[in-house]
Amino acid sequence: MATNNKPANTLRCGSIKATIWENTSEKGPFFSTTFSRPFKDQSGAWRNGTSFGLNDLEAIVSVAREAKEWISAHALKR
């Protein structure tokens, strides 16, 4: 269950976004990460896609590494 509705951090690499969430469980707080690719739909509204093409994969690897480093640094402070 999330402790609040705001992300703990958001990282970007190109059009790929990693959103880090702080959650709590009976064992205490922990972080989780979601990955998305913002795009405009046919009506011009912004949406977040969760499927990625070949050209997105390198950016996902890069932003996943950054997310791991951020989570590791912030998890140690607890």
DSSP file (Angstrom, degrees, kcal/mol; ACC not computed):
  #  RESIDUE AA STRUCTURE BP1 BP2  ACC     N-H-->O    O-->H-N    N-H-->O    O-->H-N    TCO  KAPPA ALPHA  PHI   PSI    X-CA   Y-CA   Z-CA
    1    1 A M              0   0    0      0, 0.0    23,-2.6     0, 0.0     2,-0.1   0.000 360.0 360.0 360.0 133.6    0.0    0.0    0.0
    2    2 A A  B     -A   23   0A   0     21,-0.2    21,-0.2     1,-0.1     3,-0.1  -0.426 360.0-144.3 -72.9 144.7    1.4    3.4   -0.9
    3    3 A T  S    S-     0   0    0     19,-1.6     2,-0.3     1,-0.2    -1,-0.1   0.759  82.0  -6.1 -80.9 -25.0    2.1    5.9    1.9
    4    4 A N        -     0   0    0     18,-0.5    -1,-0.2     2,-0.2    18,-0.1  -0.948  69.6-109.6-156.1 174.9    1.0    8.8   -0.3
    5    5 A N  S    S+     0   0    0     -2,-0.3    -3,-0.0    -3,-0.1    -2,-0.0   0.545  89.2  89.0 -90.4  -6.3    0.0    9.5   -3.9
    6    6 A K  S    S-     0   0    0      1,-0.1    16,-0.4    16,-0.0    -2,-0.2  -0.726  82.2-113.8 -93.1 140.1    3.1   11.4   -4.8
    7    7 A P        -     0   0    0      0, 0.0    14,-0.2     0, 0.0     3,-0.1  -0.352  11.7-135.1 -65.7 150.2    6.2    9.6   -6.2
    8    8 A A  S    S-     0   0    0     12,-2.4     2,-0.3     1,-0.3    13,-0.2   0.823  85.9 -15.7 -70.9 -32.7    9.3    9.5   -4.1
    9    9 A N  E     -B   20   0A   0     11,-1.4    11,-3.1     2,-0.0     2,-0.4  -0.966  56.7-147.5-166.0 154.3   11.3   10.4   -7.3
   10   10 A T  E     -B   19   0A   0     -2,-0.3     2,-0.3     9,-0.2     9,-0.2  -0.997  16.5-171.0-131.3 128.6   10.9   10.4  -11.1
   11   11 A L  E     -B   18   0A   0      7,-2.9     7,-2.9    -2,-0.4     2,-0.4  -0.881   4.5-161.5-118.0 149.0   13.8    9.7  -13.4
   12   12 A R  E     +B   17   0A   0     -2,-0.3     2,-0.3     5,-0.2     5,-0.2  -0.974  18.9 178.4-134.2 147.1   13.9   10.2  -17.2
   13   13 A C  E >  S-B   16   0A   0      3,-2.4     3,-2.1    -2,-0.4     2,-0.2  -0.863  74.1 -49.8-142.0 107.2   16.0    9.0  -20.1
   14   14 A G  T 3  S-     0   0    0     -2,-0.3    -1,-0.1     1,-0.3    42,-0.0  -0.484 122.7 -21.4  62.1-129.2   14.8   10.2  -23.4
   15   15 A S  T 3  S+     0   0    0     -2,-0.2     2,-0.4    -3,-0.1    -1,-0.3   0.421 117.4 100.6 -91.4   1.8   11.1    9.5  -23.6
   16   16 A I  E <   -B   13   0A   0     -3,-2.1    -3,-2.4    21,-0.2     2,-0.4  -0.725  54.4-164.2 -93.3 136.9   11.2    6.8  -20.9
   17   17 A K  E     -BC  12  36A   0     19,-2.8    19,-2.4    -2,-0.4     2,-0.5  -0.970  10.1-162.7-123.9 132.9   10.2    7.6  -17.4
   18   18 A A  E     -BC  11  35A   0     -7,-2.9    -7,-2.9    -2,-0.4     2,-0.5  -0.973  10.8-163.5-111.2 122.7   10.9    5.6  -14.2
   19   19 A T  E     -BC  10  34A   0     15,-2.9    15,-2.5    -2,-0.5     2,-0.5  -0.931   5.4-153.3-109.6 125.3    8.7    6.5  -11.3
   20   20 A I  E     -BC   9  33A   0    -11,-3.1   -12,-2.4    -2,-0.5   -11,-1.4  -0.858  11.5-165.7-103.0 127.6    9.8    5.4   -7.8
   21   21 A W  E     - C   0  32A   0     11,-3.2    11,-2.2    -2,-0.5     2,-0.5  -0.897  15.7-138.6-114.4 139.1    7.1    4.9   -5.2
   22   22 A E  E     + C   0  31A   0     -2,-0.4   -19,-1.6   -16,-0.4   -18,-0.5  -0.867  31.6 177.2 -94.8 128.0    7.5    4.5   -1.5
   23   23 A N  E     -AC   2  30A   0      7,-3.6     7,-2.5    -2,-0.5     2,-0.4  -0.788  18.8-141.1-123.9 165.4    5.2    1.8   -0.1
   24   24 A T  E     + C   0  29A   0    -23,-2.6     2,-0.3    -2,-0.3    -2,-0.0  -0.970  19.6 170.0-129.2 149.4    4.6    0.3    3.3
   25   25 A S  E >   - C   0  28A   0      3,-1.2     3,-1.8    -2,-0.4    -2,-0.0  -0.827  56.1 -85.1-139.8 179.7    4.0   -3.3    4.3
   26   26 A E  T 3  S+     0   0    0      1,-0.3    -2,-0.0    -2,-0.3     0, 0.0   0.732 130.4  54.9 -62.5 -19.8    3.8   -5.2    7.6
   27   27 A K  T 3  S-     0   0    0      1,-0.4    -1,-0.3     3,-0.0    -3,-0.0   0.465 122.0 -99.7 -91.0  -2.8    7.6   -5.5    7.3
   28   28 A G  E <   -C   25   0A   0     -3,-1.8    -3,-1.2     2,-0.0    -1,-0.4  -0.639  61.5 -21.7 115.7-173.4    8.1   -1.8    6.9
   29   29 A P  E     +C   24   0A   0      0, 0.0     2,-0.3     0, 0.0    -5,-0.3  -0.344  57.6 167.0 -73.6 151.1    8.7    0.7    4.1
   30   30 A F  E     -C   23   0A   0     -7,-2.5    -7,-3.6    -2,-0.1     2,-0.3  -0.968  27.9-119.6-153.7 164.4   10.0   -0.3    0.7
   31   31 A F  E     -C   22   0A   0     -2,-0.3     2,-0.3    -9,-0.2    -9,-0.2  -0.827  22.3-176.1-109.3 147.7   10.4    1.2   -2.8
   32   32 A S  E     -C   21   0A   0    -11,-2.2   -11,-3.2    -2,-0.3     2,-0.4  -0.942  13.1-142.8-135.0 161.4    8.9    0.0   -6.1
   33   33 A T  E     -C   20   0A   0     -2,-0.3     2,-0.4   -13,-0.2   -13,-0.2  -0.977   8.1-165.9-131.0 136.8    9.4    1.3   -9.6
   34   34 A T  E     -C   19   0A   0    -15,-2.5   -15,-2.9    -2,-0.4     2,-0.4  -0.928  12.1-149.6-116.2 147.2    7.1    1.7  -12.6
   35   35 A F  E     +C   18   0A   0     -2,-0.4     2,-0.3   -17,-0.2   -17,-0.2  -0.923  23.2 162.7-116.4 140.9    8.3    2.4  -16.1
   36   36 A S  E     -C   17   0A   0    -19,-2.4   -19,-2.8    -2,-0.4    14,-0.2  -0.961  33.0-140.5-151.0 166.9    6.3    4.3  -18.7
   37   37 A R  E     -D   49   0B   0     12,-2.0    12,-2.3    -2,-0.3   -21,-0.2  -0.912  27.0-138.8-132.5 103.8    6.5    6.1  -22.0
   38   38 A P  E     +D   48   0B   0      0, 0.0     2,-0.3     0, 0.0    10,-0.2  -0.333  32.4 162.9 -63.7 143.4    4.4    9.3  -22.2
   39   39 A F  E     -D   47   0B   0      8,-2.5     8,-3.3     6,-0.1     2,-0.5  -0.978  38.3-111.2-153.3 160.3    2.6    9.8  -25.5
   40   40 A K  E     -D   46   0B   0     -2,-0.3     6,-0.2     6,-0.2     5,-0.1  -0.831  31.4-142.2 -96.0 132.9   -0.3   11.9  -26.9
   41   41 A D    >   -     0   0    0      4,-2.9     3,-1.8    -2,-0.5    -1,-0.0  -0.176  39.5 -82.5 -82.0-176.1   -3.4   10.0  -27.9
   42   42 A Q  T 3  S+     0   0    0      1,-0.3    -1,-0.1     2,-0.1    -2,-0.0   0.767 130.9  52.2 -61.4 -27.1   -5.6   10.8  -31.0
   43   43 A S  T 3  S-     0   0    0      2,-0.1    -1,-0.3     1,-0.0     3,-0.1   0.507 120.1-107.6 -87.4  -3.9   -7.5   13.5  -29.0
   44   44 A G  S <  S+     0   0    0     -3,-1.8     2,-0.2     1,-0.3    -2,-0.1   0.454  74.5 137.1  92.7   2.1   -4.2   15.2  -28.0
   45   45 A A        -     0   0    0      1,-0.1    -4,-2.9    -5,-0.1    -1,-0.3  -0.589  58.1-113.1 -81.6 143.4   -4.4   14.0  -24.3
   46   46 A W  E     +D   40   0B   0     -2,-0.2     2,-0.3    -6,-0.2    -6,-0.2  -0.592  40.4 174.8 -77.4 134.7   -1.3   12.8  -22.6
   47   47 A R  E     -D   39   0B   0     -8,-3.3    -8,-2.5    -2,-0.3     2,-0.5  -0.856  28.8-123.2-130.1 165.7   -1.2    9.1  -21.7
   48   48 A N  E     -D   38   0B   0     -2,-0.3     2,-0.2   -10,-0.2    -8,-0.0  -0.960  23.4-155.9-116.0 115.9    1.4    6.7  -20.3
   49   49 A G  E     -D   37   0B   0    -12,-2.3   -12,-2.0    -2,-0.5     3,-0.0  -0.595  10.6-165.5 -86.7 151.0    2.2    3.6  -22.3
   50   50 A T        +     0   0    0     -2,-0.2     2,-0.4   -14,-0.2    -1,-0.1   0.160  64.2  84.6-122.9  16.9    3.7    0.5  -20.7
   51   51 A S        -     0   0    0    -14,-0.1     2,-0.4     0, 0.0    -2,-0.1  -0.938  62.8-157.8-116.6 147.6    4.8   -1.3  -23.8
   52   52 A F        -     0   0    0     -2,-0.4     2,-0.1   -16,-0.0    -2,-0.0  -0.951   5.5-142.3-132.8 141.7    8.2   -0.6  -25.3
   53   53 A G    >>  -     0   0    0     -2,-0.4     3,-1.6     1,-0.0     4,-0.9  -0.347  41.6 -89.2 -92.3 176.7    9.8   -1.0  -28.7
   54   54 A L  G >4 S+     0   0    0      1,-0.3     3,-0.8     2,-0.2     4,-0.5   0.868 126.1  54.9 -52.9 -42.3   13.3   -1.9  -29.6
   55   55 A N  G 34 S+     0   0    0      1,-0.2     4,-0.3     2,-0.1    -1,-0.3   0.667 105.6  54.1 -70.9 -15.6   14.4    1.7  -29.6
   56   56 A D  G <> S+     0   0    0     -3,-1.6     4,-2.0     1,-0.1     3,-0.3   0.690  87.1  81.0 -86.7 -20.6   13.2    2.1  -26.0
   57   57 A L  H <X S+     0   0    0     -4,-0.9     4,-2.2    -3,-0.8     5,-0.2   0.843  88.2  51.0 -64.4 -38.6   15.1   -0.7  -24.4
   58   58 A E  H  > S+     0   0    0     -4,-0.5     4,-2.1     1,-0.2    -1,-0.2   0.898 111.1  50.0 -65.2 -38.6   18.4    1.0  -24.0
   59   59 A A  H  > S+     0   0    0     -4,-0.3     4,-2.7    -3,-0.3     5,-0.2   0.873 108.5  53.1 -65.9 -37.0   16.7    3.9  -22.3
   60   60 A I  H  X S+     0   0    0     -4,-2.0     4,-2.3     2,-0.2    -2,-0.2   0.925 108.7  49.7 -63.4 -43.9   14.9    1.5  -20.0
   61   61 A V  H  X S+     0   0    0     -4,-2.2     4,-1.9     2,-0.2    -2,-0.2   0.928 113.3  47.0 -59.0 -45.9   18.2   -0.2  -19.0
   62   62 A S  H  X S+     0   0    0     -4,-2.1     4,-1.9     1,-0.2    -2,-0.2   0.933 115.1  43.2 -63.9 -48.4   19.7    3.2  -18.3
   63   63 A V  H  X S+     0   0    0     -4,-2.7     4,-2.3     1,-0.2    -1,-0.2   0.801 110.8  56.7 -72.3 -27.5   16.8    4.6  -16.2
   64   64 A A  H  X S+     0   0    0     -4,-2.3     4,-2.4    -5,-0.2    -1,-0.2   0.893 106.7  49.8 -67.8 -39.4   16.5    1.2  -14.4
   65   65 A R  H  X S+     0   0    0     -4,-1.9     4,-2.3     2,-0.2    -2,-0.2   0.922 111.4  48.7 -63.0 -43.5   20.2    1.5  -13.3
   66   66 A E  H  X S+     0   0    0     -4,-1.9     4,-2.5     1,-0.2    -2,-0.2   0.908 111.0  50.4 -62.2 -41.7   19.5    5.0  -12.1
   67   67 A A  H  X S+     0   0    0     -4,-2.3     4,-2.8     2,-0.2     5,-0.2   0.908 109.2  51.3 -63.3 -41.9   16.5    3.9  -10.2
   68   68 A K  H  X S+     0   0    0     -4,-2.4     4,-2.6     1,-0.2    -1,-0.2   0.921 111.4  47.5 -61.4 -43.8   18.4    1.1   -8.5
   69   69 A E  H  X S+     0   0    0     -4,-2.3     4,-2.3     2,-0.2    -2,-0.2   0.911 113.4  48.1 -63.6 -42.9   21.1    3.5   -7.4
   70   70 A W  H  X S+     0   0    0     -4,-2.5     4,-2.3     2,-0.2     5,-0.2   0.935 113.8  46.0 -64.0 -46.7   18.5    6.0   -6.1
   71   71 A I  H  X S+     0   0    0     -4,-2.8     4,-2.7     1,-0.2     5,-0.2   0.922 112.2  51.2 -63.5 -43.9   16.6    3.3   -4.2
   72   72 A S  H  X S+     0   0    0     -4,-2.6     4,-1.3    -5,-0.2    -1,-0.2   0.914 111.7  47.3 -59.3 -44.0   19.8    1.8   -2.8
   73   73 A A  H  < S+     0   0    0     -4,-2.3     4,-0.4     1,-0.2    -1,-0.2   0.884 117.6  41.3 -65.7 -39.3   21.0    5.2   -1.5
   74   74 A H  H  < S+     0   0    0     -4,-2.3     3,-0.4     1,-0.2    -2,-0.2   0.769 109.2  57.6 -83.7 -26.0   17.6    6.0    0.1
   75   75 A A  H >< S+     0   0    0     -4,-2.7     3,-1.2    -5,-0.2    -1,-0.2   0.821 100.6  59.3 -71.3 -29.9   17.0    2.6    1.5
   76   76 A L  T 3< S+     0   0    0     -4,-1.3    -1,-0.2     1,-0.2    -2,-0.2   0.738  94.9  64.5 -69.6 -22.6   20.3    2.8    3.4
   77   77 A K  T 3         0   0    0     -4,-0.4    -1,-0.2    -3,-0.4    -2,-0.2   0.550 360.0 360.0 -77.9  -6.9   19.1    6.0    5.2
   78   78 A R    <         0   0    0     -3,-1.2    -1,-0.2    -4,-0.2    -2,-0.1   0.458 360.0 360.0 -90.1 360.0   16.3    4.0    7.0
